[in-house]
Amino acid sequence: MPRYVAFLRAVNVGGRFVRMADLRGALEDAGFGRVETHIQSGNVHVTSRRRSPQAVAGELTEVLSRWAGFEIPAIVRTPAQLHALLEEADALGPLLPGGGARYLALADGDVPEEAAEVLAGWPRAGEAARALTGAVLAELGVDFHRSTLTNARIERITGLTTTWRGIDVVRAVDDRWGEG
C-alpha cells in the first residue's frame, strides 16, 4: 500500500490541541494503515489505498476536521517527493549574508510565478524566501516571532494553504519516513 507523509496545519497551536495518540486512533479507525506521528506539531505517516497525495490530503483533512471539531488542513507528500524537496532546498546556498534559520512552508500546490517573484524580492532585512516545488523556503536572520515573513503572509501572497516547519524537523521526518 502506498505510503504518505502529512504535515498538519494549525495543530497544537492557538488553543487547538490534540493528543497524537488520539489522532493516530482516529486515523486508524478511518482505515489508514501504519499510522505514526513525529513530535506534537502534526507530522504524520500513513498508508492508504488512495493513489495520490491530493486524494490522501482531502481524506485526512475531512477525517481529522470532523474528529477534532475544527479544520485541520493536511499537506501531503510521498516519501520520494519529501526527499526531493529537501534536496531542492539544500541546493540553494544561503539566502542571507551569513545565513539564518531555515524553515519550509509546505504548500497544497505549486507557488504561482508572480508570488515566487514577490517572495524572491522580499524587502525586509534579515528575511528572505524562495519558491520551491510545492513549498516556500524561508531564511530568517531575525527572531522567528519578530519576522514579518509569516505563514499567514505567505498564504496571502501565494493563495495557497501552507504549514511551517523548521527544516531540521522536515529533515528528521525524511530520515524517519522518507526515501533518502
C-alpha positions in Angstrom: 0.0 0.0 0.0 1.4 3.5 -0.9 3.0 5.5 1.9 2.4 9.2 2.6 3.8 11.9 4.9 1.3 14.5 6.0 2.1 17.9 7.7 -1.0 19.1 9.6 -1.7 22.8 9.8 -2.6 24.6 13.0 -2.4 21.6 15.3 -1.3 22.2 18.9 -1.1 25.9 18.5 -3.5 28.7 19.4 -5.6 26.6 21.7 -6.3 23.9 19.1 -4.7 21.0 20.9 -5.0 17.3 20.1 -3.2 14.3 21.6 -1.2 12.5 19.0 -2.2 9.1 20.4 -5.9 10.0 19.9 -5.2 11.4 16.4 -3.5 8.1 15.5 -6.5 6.2 16.7 -8.9 8.4 14.7 -6.9 7.8 11.5 -6.7 4.0 12.2 -10.5 4.0 12.8 -10.9 5.7 9.4 -9.0 3.0 7.6 -5.5 4.4 7.3 -2.6 2.0 7.9 0.8 2.2 9.6 -0.1 5.4 11.3 2.8 7.1 13.1 3.4 10.6 14.3 6.6 12.6 15.0 6.6 15.2 17.7 3.5 17.1 18.7 3.2 19.5 15.7 1.3 17.2 13.4 3.8 15.3 11.3 2.1 12.0 10.3 3.0 8.9 8.3 0.2 6.8 6.9 -0.5 4.2 4.3 -3.6 4.5 2.1 -5.3 2.7 -0.8 -5.6 6.2 -2.4 -3.1 6.7 -5.2 -2.4 10.5 -5.0 -1.1 12.8 -2.3 -4.0 15.2 -3.1 -6.6 12.5 -2.5 -5.0 11.5 0.7 -4.8 15.2 1.8 -8.5 15.6 1.2 -9.4 12.5 3.1 -7.1 13.3 6.0 -8.5 16.9 6.2 -12.1 15.6 6.2 -11.5 12.8 8.8 -9.4 14.9 11.2 -11.5 18.1 10.9 -14.7 16.1 11.7 -12.9 14.2 14.6 -11.3 17.4 16.2 -14.2 19.7 15.6 -12.1 22.3 13.9 -10.4 22.5 10.5 -7.2 20.6 10.1 -5.7 21.0 6.6 -3.2 18.4 5.6 -0.3 19.0 3.3 0.7 15.6 1.9 3.8 14.3 0.1 5.0 10.9 -0.9 8.3 9.9 0.7 10.1 10.5 -2.6 8.6 14.0 -3.0 9.6 14.9 0.5 13.2 13.8 -0.1 13.3 15.7 -3.4 12.0 18.9 -1.7 14.8 18.7 0.9 17.4 18.2 -1.9 15.9 21.3 -3.7 16.2 23.4 -0.5 19.7 22.1 0.2 20.8 23.0 -3.3 20.2 26.7 -2.6 23.1 28.4 -0.8 22.4 30.9 2.0 19.7 33.4 1.1 21.0 35.9 3.6 24.6 37.1 4.2 25.9 34.7 6.8 22.8 32.5 6.5 20.0 32.2 9.0 17.5 29.8 10.4 15.7 27.9 7.7 12.0 27.0 7.5 9.8 25.3 4.9 6.3 26.5 4.3 4.9 23.3 2.8 2.0 24.2 0.4 -1.0 22.4 -1.0 0.1 23.3 -4.6 2.9 24.9 -6.5 3.7 28.6 -5.9 2.4 30.8 -8.7 5.2 32.6 -10.7 4.0 36.0 -9.7 4.1 35.0 -6.0 7.5 33.5 -6.4 8.8 36.9 -7.7 7.3 38.7 -4.7 8.9 36.3 -2.3 12.3 36.4 -4.1 12.2 40.2 -3.8 11.2 40.3 -0.1 12.2 43.7 1.1 12.7 43.2 4.8 16.3 43.0 6.1 17.1 39.7 7.8 14.3 37.8 6.0 14.5 36.0 2.6 12.4 33.5 0.8 12.4 31.4 -2.4 9.7 29.3 -4.0 10.4 25.6 -4.3 8.3 22.8 -5.7 5.2 22.9 -3.6 6.8 24.9 -0.8 8.5 28.1 0.2 12.0 28.2 1.8 12.2 31.0 4.3 15.5 32.0 5.9 15.4 34.3 8.9 18.2 36.2 10.4 15.8 37.7 12.9 13.8 36.1 15.7 11.1 34.0 14.3 8.4 35.8 16.4 9.5 39.2 15.1 9.6 38.2 11.5 7.1 39.8 9.1 7.5 36.8 6.8 4.8 34.7 8.4 2.8 31.7 7.4 -0.3 33.9 7.1 1.6 36.4 4.8 2.9 33.6 2.6 -0.6 32.2 2.3 -1.9 35.7 1.2 0.9 36.1 -1.3 0.6 32.6 -2.8 -3.1 32.0 -2.4 -2.1 28.5 -1.1 -2.7 26.8 2.2 0.7 26.3 3.9 2.2 25.0 7.1 5.6 25.9 8.5 8.2 23.5 9.8 11.8 24.1 10.8 13.9 22.5 8.1 15.5 20.3 10.8 12.1 18.9 11.6 11.4 18.2 8.0 14.8 16.5 7.7 14.0 14.3 10.8 10.7 13.3 9.2 12.5 12.5 6.0 15.1 10.4 7.9 12.3 8.5 9.6 9.8 8.0 6.7 11.5 9.3 3.6 13.3 7.5 0.8 16.6 9.3 1.2 
